[in-house]
């Protein structure tokens, strides 16, 4: 199993509608790309104020590293990237993958 964590920092002028467009497009990937066995998303609500303006998190769980590796160049994932660019509100992105079975 591989977890793929993606965290977005949106520009200050991003509208709620634009953010929803991105979130909806990301959510749609779970039904379009095989190997994704879990998908969660949320908005930062930590009182610690350590998020450095990164606000929206998406966690994809893949059956294995091969499924994650197939996802990265997948046409649907590439189309999502085009949506990100066309909406034009992303300031920064942070991505990390890990195997939850290791310590």
C-alpha positions as CSV (number, residue, x, y, z in Angstrom):
1,X,0.0,0.0,0.0
2,X,1.2,3.5,-0.8
3,X,-0.2,6.8,0.4
4,X,0.1,9.8,-1.8
5,X,-0.4,13.1,0.0
6,X,-0.9,16.3,-2.0
7,X,-1.3,19.6,-0.2
8,X,-2.2,22.8,-2.0
9,X,-1.5,26.5,-1.2
10,X,-3.9,28.6,-3.3
11,X,-3.3,32.2,-4.3
12,X,-4.9,34.8,-2.0
13,X,-7.3,35.8,-4.8
14,X,-8.7,32.3,-5.4
15,X,-12.4,32.2,-5.2
16,X,-14.4,29.4,-3.5
17,X,-15.8,28.4,-6.9
18,X,-12.3,28.0,-8.3
19,X,-11.2,25.9,-5.3
20,X,-14.3,23.8,-5.8
21,X,-13.5,23.2,-9.4
22,X,-10.0,21.9,-8.4
23,X,-11.4,19.8,-5.6
24,X,-14.1,18.2,-7.7
25,X,-11.6,17.4,-10.5
26,X,-9.3,15.8,-8.0
27,X,-12.1,13.7,-6.4
28,X,-13.1,12.5,-9.9
29,X,-9.8,10.7,-10.3
30,X,-10.7,8.1,-7.8
31,X,-13.4,6.7,-10.2
32,X,-11.3,7.1,-13.3
33,X,-7.9,5.6,-12.4
34,X,-7.6,2.0,-11.3
35,X,-5.4,1.1,-8.3
36,X,-6.8,4.0,-6.1
37,X,-8.3,2.2,-3.1
38,X,-8.9,5.2,-0.9
39,X,-9.4,8.9,-1.3
40,X,-9.8,11.6,1.4
41,X,-9.7,15.4,1.3
42,X,-10.0,18.2,3.7
43,X,-9.2,21.7,4.6
44,X,-6.7,22.6,7.3
45,X,-8.2,23.4,10.7
46,X,-5.2,23.2,12.9
47,X,-5.0,25.8,15.7
48,X,-1.2,25.5,15.6
49,X,-0.8,27.9,12.7
50,X,2.1,25.9,11.2
51,X,0.6,25.2,7.8
52,X,2.5,27.9,6.0
53,X,-0.6,28.8,4.1
54,X,-1.1,25.3,2.7
55,X,-4.8,24.7,3.2
56,X,-6.2,21.8,1.2
57,X,-5.0,18.2,1.5
58,X,-5.8,15.2,-0.6
59,X,-4.8,11.7,0.4
60,X,-4.9,9.0,-2.2
61,X,-4.2,5.4,-1.2
62,X,-2.9,3.0,-3.8
63,X,-2.9,-0.7,-3.7
64,X,0.9,-0.7,-4.3
65,X,3.7,1.4,-5.7
66,X,3.1,0.0,-9.2
67,X,-0.5,1.5,-9.1
68,X,0.9,4.9,-7.9
69,X,3.5,4.7,-10.7
70,X,0.8,4.1,-13.3
71,X,-1.3,7.0,-11.9
72,X,1.4,9.6,-12.3
73,X,1.5,9.5,-16.2
74,X,-2.1,8.4,-16.5
75,X,-4.1,10.6,-19.1
76,X,-6.7,11.4,-16.4
77,X,-4.0,12.6,-14.0
78,X,-2.5,14.7,-16.8
79,X,-5.9,16.2,-17.6
80,X,-6.2,17.1,-13.9
81,X,-2.9,18.9,-14.2
82,X,-4.2,20.9,-17.1
83,X,-7.3,21.8,-15.0
84,X,-4.9,23.1,-12.3
85,X,-3.1,25.2,-14.8
86,X,-6.2,26.5,-16.5
87,X,-7.9,27.6,-13.3
88,X,-4.7,29.3,-12.4
89,X,-5.1,29.6,-8.6
90,X,-2.4,27.3,-7.4
91,X,0.5,29.1,-5.6
92,X,2.4,26.0,-4.4
93,X,2.0,22.3,-4.0
94,X,3.6,19.8,-1.6
95,X,3.6,16.1,-2.3
96,X,4.9,13.2,-0.3
97,X,4.4,9.4,-0.7
98,X,4.9,6.8,1.9
99,X,4.3,3.2,2.7
100,X,2.3,3.1,6.0
101,X,3.5,-0.5,6.6
102,X,7.1,0.7,7.3
103,X,8.4,2.3,10.5
